[in-house]
Each structure stands twice: as C-alpha cells, then as structure tokens.
Amino acid sequence: MSATKIRIAKDKADLVKALTLSKETTGPFQTYADVMVFAAALGAKRKKRSPLGEISKRDPLPIGIEIFISRGYDAVIKLLAIAETKNTQILSPTDENSEEQRIHIFEEYANGGLEILQDELRGTVNYSETLLLLLISEKGKREEIEGEFDLTRFLS
C-alpha cells in the first residue's frame, strides 16, 4: 500500500480527541485509529455515510494507513469497501484507484459514525459509560430482531 492517510473532518476533530485517552482526557480509546474504526463500524451498522467536508489540519492530523495496518484494522477497511461496492475487485493491490476508493468509503462511514456519536454523547460527562450503554442498546436491537423470527412461538 502507498503512503495514504485517513482524514478526519474538521468539525469532528474535537470529538475524536475527546474520545482518545490522553493527559487532558479520559477517553475510552487509546488511539485516533481506534476511534475511527469504531465510528466507521457504527456508521456502517446504522447505514450512515457522510462526506467529510473540510479536513482537520491540526490535531488530529490525517492518520497514516500503516497505523491501521499495524493494528489489524485494514481488514475492516477492506470489508466495508466490499460490502459497499459488492465487488471484490476493490481489493486489488495493483490498482491505486481501488485503494483510494476503499479509504474514501472508510472515511465517509467513520464520519457518519462520528455524527451519530456527536448526537449520542451530547451533554455526556462520562463517554465510556455512554458508549457502553450504546453498545448494550445495539445488542438489544439485534436480539429483538432475531426474536421476531423465532418459529417456536408457532408450536402448541
């Protein structure tokens, strides 16, 4: 892969910083890459993909793809691209356009997920607790859907 970077929308930069553990914050994530992958997964789950608009030119700066690769997150980027395009050719290692397209899809899902998080975390003091409640809520939604198709309710 080339030296590509994952960009963060300027209007989400403060949220990404707040969600990351540092001297100033007690965020639940260790790195900006962790935040972006969580946000992208949430965006994909809720089918929310948003264009970035203006890019953050200060902290957090765009994140090198090698950070995502070293943490094993390149698989998430690839899976989101396949799910979005329904085309495995997007994984082509020789086509630079494919890599740019994968990253673009990931960035937009992450931005959509960050928009969801902005709404969910508005007014929250403890991000970790609220994220835990969000995850429990998502799990509950899945169980409700699975429960709707339980055929045992038709047995006498």
SETORNU-704230 format. One record per residue: residue number from 0; residue in three letters; x, y, z of N, C-alpha, C in turn. Coordinates in steps of 0.05 Angstrom, whole numbers. Layout:
N
     i    aa      nc1      nc2      nc3     cac1     cac2     cac3      cc1      cc2      cc3
   NUM   ala        X        Y        Z        X        Y        Z        X        Y        Z
...
END
This chain:
156
     i    aa      nc1      nc2      nc3     cac1     cac2     cac3      cc1      cc2      cc3
     0   met       17      -24        0        0        0        0       18       25        0
     1   ser        8       45      -13       23       70      -13       19       85       13
     2   ala       33      107       15       33      123       40        7      140       40
     3   thr      -16      127       43      -41      141       44      -49      147       73
     4   lys      -66      167       76      -74      175      102     -105      176      104
     5   ile     -115      169      128     -143      171      134     -148      199      146
     6   arg     -165      213      133     -170      241      141     -194      243      161
     7   ile     -194      264      176     -216      268      196     -228      296      190
     8   ala     -254      297      190     -268      322      185     -262      342      207
     9   lys     -258      367      200     -251      388      219     -272      390      241
    10   asp     -297      388      234     -318      391      254     -321      368      273
    11   lys     -306      346      268     -306      322      286     -279      319      301
    12   ala     -260      337      295     -233      334      307     -234      335      338
    13   asp     -249      353      349     -251      355      379     -263      330      391
    14   leu     -283      319      378     -295      294      388     -275      271      387
    15   val     -261      269      365     -241      247      363     -220      250      385
    16   lys     -211      274      390     -192      279      412     -204      272      439
    17   ala     -228      280      443     -242      275      469     -246      245      474
    18   leu     -249      230      453     -254      201      456     -228      185      460
    19   thr     -205      199      457     -179      186      459     -166      192      486
    20   leu     -156      172      499     -142      175      525     -117      192      522
    21   ser     -115      212      538      -91      229      538      -88      242      565
    22   lys      -68      260      568      -64      274      593      -88      292      600
    23   glu     -101      303      579     -124      321      583     -151      307      585
    24   thr     -153      283      573     -179      270      572     -177      241      583
    25   thr     -201      230      588     -202      203      598     -219      186      578
    26   gly     -215      192      552     -230      178      532     -226      148      533
    27   pro     -246      133      522     -245      104      523     -226       91      503
    28   phe     -216      105      483     -199       94      463     -170      102      466
    29   gln     -152       84      459     -123       90      462     -112      108      439
    30   thr     -122      104      415     -111      119      392     -134      131      375
    31   tyr     -126      150      358     -145      161      339     -155      140      320
    32   ala     -137      121      313     -145      100      295     -167       82      307
    33   asp     -165       77      333     -186       62      347     -213       76      345
    34   val     -213      102      350     -237      118      348     -249      116      320
    35   met     -232      119      300     -242      120      272     -254       93      264
    36   val     -241       71      273     -252       44      266     -279       40      280
    37   phe     -281       47      305     -306       45      319     -328       61      306
    38   ala     -321       86      299     -340      104      286     -348       92      258
    39   ala     -329       82      243     -336       70      217     -354       46      220
    40   ala     -349       29      240     -366        6      244     -395       15      252
    41   leu     -396       35      269     -422       46      277     -437       59      253
    42   gly     -422       74      237     -434       86      213     -444       64      194
    43   ala     -429       43      190     -438       21      173     -462        7      184
    44   lys     -462        2      210     -484      -12      224     -510        4      220
    45   arg     -508       30      223     -532       47      220     -536       59      192
    46   lys     -519       49      173     -521       57      145     -519       87      142
    47   lys     -500       99      156     -496      128      155     -468      134      143
    48   arg     -468      144      120     -443      151      106     -444      181       99
    49   ser     -425      197      109     -426      226      105     -400      236       93
    50   pro     -402      254       73     -377      266       62     -363      282       84
    51   leu     -337      284       82     -320      297      102     -323      327      104
    52   gly     -326      340       81     -325      369       82     -297      379       87
    53   glu     -294      399      104     -267      409      110     -251      390      127
    54   ile     -226      386      121     -209      367      134     -193      380      157
    55   ser     -190      366      179     -175      375      202     -145      378      194
    56   lys     -135      402      198     -106      407      192      -89      409      217
    57   arg     -102      407      240      -88      407      265      -94      381      279
    58   asp      -86      378      303      -90      353      318     -120      347      320
    59   pro     -129      325      311     -114      303      299     -109      307      269
    60   leu      -85      303      261      -77      304      233      -86      278      220
    61   pro      -86      278      193      -93      252      180      -75      230      190
    62   ile      -86      206      192      -72      183      204      -62      165      182
    63   gly      -36      159      183      -24      141      163      -37      114      163
    64   ile      -41      103      139      -53       77      136      -37       55      150
    65   glu      -11       59      153        6       39      166       -2       35      195
    66   ile      -14       56      208      -24       53      235      -47       33      236
    67   phe      -65       36      217      -88       18      215      -79      -11      209
    68   ile      -59      -13      191      -49      -40      184      -36      -53      209
    69   ser      -20      -38      223       -6      -49      246      -25      -58      268
    70   arg      -48      -46      270      -68      -53      290      -88      -74      279
    71   gly      -85      -82      254     -102     -102      242     -128      -91      231
    72   tyr     -130      -65      230     -155      -52      221     -158      -50      191
    73   asp     -138      -57      176     -140      -57      147     -162      -76      138
    74   ala     -167      -97      153     -188     -116      146     -216     -102      147
    75   val     -219      -85      167     -245      -70      169     -248      -52      145
    76   ile     -227      -39      138     -228      -21      114     -236      -36       90
    77   lys     -224      -59       86     -229      -76       62     -258      -88       63
    78   leu     -266      -97       86     -293     -108       88     -315      -87       83
    79   leu     -311      -63       93     -330      -42       88     -332      -35       58
    80   ala     -308      -36       45     -307      -30       16     -322      -51        0
    81   ile     -318      -76        7     -331      -98       -7     -361      -97       -2
    82   ala     -369      -92       23     -398      -91       29     -411      -67       15
    83   glu     -397      -45       12     -409      -22       -1     -410      -25      -32
    84   thr     -389      -36      -44     -388      -38      -73     -399      -64      -84
    85   lys     -400      -84      -67     -408     -111      -75     -389     -122      -98
    86   asn     -364     -113      -96     -344     -120     -116     -317     -126     -103
    87   thr     -308     -151     -105     -282     -158      -93     -258     -146     -107
    88   gln     -262     -136     -131     -240     -123     -146     -230      -98     -132
    89   ile     -245      -88     -113     -237      -64      -98     -213      -71      -80
    90   leu     -207      -97      -77     -184     -105      -61     -158     -107      -77
    91   ser     -159     -101     -102     -136     -103     -120     -112      -88     -109
    92   pro      -90     -102     -103      -66      -89      -93      -50      -73     -114
    93   thr      -57      -77     -139      -42      -63     -160      -56      -38     -170
    94   asp      -81      -35     -163      -97      -12     -173      -98        9     -151
    95   glu      -83       31     -155      -83       53     -135     -110       65     -131
    96   asn     -126       66     -153     -153       76     -151     -170       60     -131
    97   ser     -166       34     -130     -181       17     -112     -174       24      -83
    98   glu     -148       29      -77     -141       36      -50     -153       63      -42
    99   glu     -153       82      -60     -165      108      -55     -195      105      -50
   100   gln     -208       88      -65     -236       84      -62     -242       70      -35
   101   arg     -226       51      -27     -230       38       -1     -228       58       21
   102   ile     -208       74       20     -203       94       41     -226      115       41
   103   his     -235      123       18     -257      142       16     -282      131       29
   104   ile     -289      106       24     -312       93       35     -309       92       66
   105   phe     -285       84       75     -280       82      104     -283      110      117
   106   glu     -271      130      105     -272      157      116     -301      167      119
   107   glu     -317      161       99     -345      171      100     -362      155      120
   108   tyr     -357      129      123     -371      114      144     -362      124      172
   109   ala     -336      129      175     -326      139      200     -338      166      207
   110   asn     -340      183      187     -352      209      191     -381      207      198
   111   gly     -396      189      185     -423      184      193     -426      173      221
   112   gly     -408      155      229     -408      145      256     -401      166      276
   113   leu     -383      184      269     -377      206      287     -401      225      291
   114   glu     -416      229      269     -441      245      272     -460      232      291
   115   ile     -463      206      289     -480      191      308     -470      195      336
   116   leu     -444      192      340     -432      194      367     -436      223      378
   117   gln     -433      243      360     -438      270      369     -466      273      382
   118   asp     -485      262      368     -513      263      378     -516      247      404
   119   glu     -505      223      404     -508      205      427     -494      215      452
   120   leu     -471      229      448     -454      237      470     -459      266      479
   121   arg     -477      280      465     -483      308      472     -491      310      501
   122   gly     -477      327      516     -484      332      544     -473      310      563
   123   thr     -459      291      552     -449      269      569     -423      276      582
   124   val     -420      268      607     -395      273      621     -376      248      618
   125   asn     -388      225      621     -372      200      620     -377      186      594
   126   tyr     -359      190      575     -362      178      548     -361      147      550
   127   ser     -345      136      567     -343      107      569     -369       94      576
   128   glu     -382      106      596     -408       95      605     -429       98      584
   129   thr     -430      120      570     -450      124      549     -445      106      526
   130   leu     -420      101      518     -413       83      497     -421       54      504
   131   leu     -417       47      529     -425       21      538     -456       18      536
   132   leu     -470       38      544     -500       37      541     -508       36      512
   133   leu     -494       50      495     -499       49      466     -495       21      455
   134   leu     -473        8      463     -468      -20      454     -489      -39      464
   135   ile     -497      -36      489     -518      -53      501     -544      -49      486
   136   ser     -550      -25      479     -574      -18      464     -573      -31      436
   137   glu     -551      -30      423     -548      -42      396     -551      -72      398
   138   lys     -540      -84      419     -543     -113      422     -572     -120      427
   139   gly     -586     -104      443     -614     -109      448     -631     -107      423
   140   lys     -624      -88      405     -638      -86      380     -635     -111      363
   141   arg     -611     -122      363     -605     -146      347     -621     -170      358
   142   glu     -622     -172      384     -637     -194      397     -666     -192      391
   143   glu     -677     -168      391     -705     -164      385     -712     -173      357
   144   ile     -694     -166      338     -699     -174      310     -697     -204      308
   145   glu     -677     -216      320     -674     -245      319     -698     -258      332
   146   gly     -708     -247      354     -731     -258      368     -757     -257      352
   147   glu     -759     -238      333     -783     -236      317     -787     -260      299
   148   phe     -766     -274      292     -767     -296      273     -765     -323      288
   149   asp     -771     -323      313     -770     -348      329     -794     -365      323
   150   leu     -790     -387      308     -812     -404      300     -824     -420      322
   151   thr     -811     -422      345     -822     -438      367     -848     -426      378
   152   arg     -853     -401      372     -878     -389      382     -903     -400      367
   153   phe     -898     -413      344     -920     -425      329     -926     -454      338
   154   leu     -910     -465      355     -914     -492      365     -935     -491      387
   155   ser     -952     -512      389     -972     -512      410     -962     -527      434
END
